[in-house]
Amino acid sequence: MPKILVIHGPNLNLLGAREIDVYGKITIDEINGALKKSGKEKDADIEIMQSNHEGEIVDVIGKAKKNKINAILINPAAYTHTSVAIRDAIAACGVPAVEVHISNIYAREEFRHTSLIAPVAKGQVSGFGKTSYLLGLEAAIELAKK
């Protein structure tokens, strides 16, 4: 059974209450529920964490291989555009990663058009709300089987 680590970055704990015009009314609990349901249907073990702290995210990624994680599904949120540390952790950890975003980062402010994570991820899904996570999970499970 593949083990997938889902990482939600900063402020995603505020989904459903923040910038509804951008992110919609979906909550992190609803996303997590959908991920767990999909994982169960696909015979995958889903571990989920959310942090507003860059170092905590880096630490979890760094321990992924030791913790027998087969793939990472990450929404780095604002750290997408700023975190060399998260980028380097993904590059170094030896576990394939899929980057996801609820909104289409390329249709937003110019500074959001650059992802530091994309070059070290196996792929990226953005702009489809909760479905971005579900599509990303499907890709992560396929990567985990290789």
Residue pairs with C-beta under 8 A, 6 or more apart in sequence:
1 43
1 44
1 45
2 43
2 44
2 45
2 70
2 71
2 141
2 144
2 145
3 44
3 45
3 47
3 67
3 68
3 69
3 70
3 144
4 39
4 44
4 45
4 46
4 47
4 69
4 70
4 71
4 72
4 73
4 137
4 140
4 141
4 144
5 47
5 48
5 49
5 60
5 64
5 67
5 69
5 71
5 72
5 73
5 95
6 32
6 35
6 46
6 47
6 48
6 49
6 72
6 73
6 74
6 133
6 137
7 49
7 50
7 51
7 57
7 60
7 61
7 72
7 73
7 74
7 75
7 76
8 28
8 31
8 48
8 49
8 50
8 51
8 75
8 77
9 50
9 51
9 52
9 57
9 74
9 75
9 76
9 77
9 78
9 79
9 80
10 51
10 52
10 53
10 77
10 78
10 79
11 18
11 52
11 77
11 78
12 28
12 50
12 75
12 77
13 28
13 50
13 52
15 23
15 26
15 27
15 28
15 31
15 102
16 25
16 26
16 27
16 28
16 30
22 102
22 103
22 108
23 102
23 103
23 129
24 102
24 129
26 102
26 129
26 130
28 50
30 130
31 130
31 133
32 48
34 130
34 133
34 134
35 46
35 48
35 73
35 133
35 134
35 137
36 46
36 48
38 134
38 137
38 138
39 45
39 46
39 137
39 141
42 137
42 138
42 141
44 137
44 141
44 144
46 137
47 69
49 60
51 57
51 60
54 79
54 83
54 85
54 86
55 85
57 76
57 79
57 83
57 86
57 89
58 85
58 86
58 89
61 72
61 86
61 89
61 90
61 93
61 95
62 89
62 92
62 93
64 72
64 93
64 94
64 95
65 93
65 94
65 95
69 95
70 95
70 143
70 144
70 145
71 95
71 96
71 97
71 98
71 140
71 141
71 143
71 144
72 90
72 93
72 95
72 96
72 97
72 98
72 140
73 97
73 98
73 100
73 133
73 136
73 137
73 140
74 86
74 90
74 97
74 98
74 99
74 100
74 117
74 121
75 99
75 100
75 101
75 102
75 133
76 83
76 86
76 99
76 117
79 86
79 117
80 99
80 101
80 105
80 112
80 115
80 116
80 117
81 111
81 112
81 114
81 115
81 116
82 116
83 116
83 117
84 116
86 116
86 117
87 116
87 117
87 119
87 120
90 97
90 117
90 120
90 121
91 120
96 122
96 140
96 143
96 144
96 146
97 117
97 120
97 121
97 122
97 140
98 121
98 122
98 123
98 124
98 125
98 136
98 137
98 139
98 140
98 143
99 115
99 117
99 118
99 121
99 123
99 124
99 125
99 126
99 136
100 124
100 125
100 126
100 132
100 133
100 135
100 136
101 124
101 125
101 126
101 127
101 132
102 126
102 127
102 128
102 129
102 130
102 132
102 133
103 126
103 127
104 126
104 127
105 112
105 113
105 115
105 126
105 127
106 112
106 113
106 126
107 127
115 124
117 124
118 124
122 139
122 143
123 139
125 132
125 135
125 136
125 139
126 132
128 135
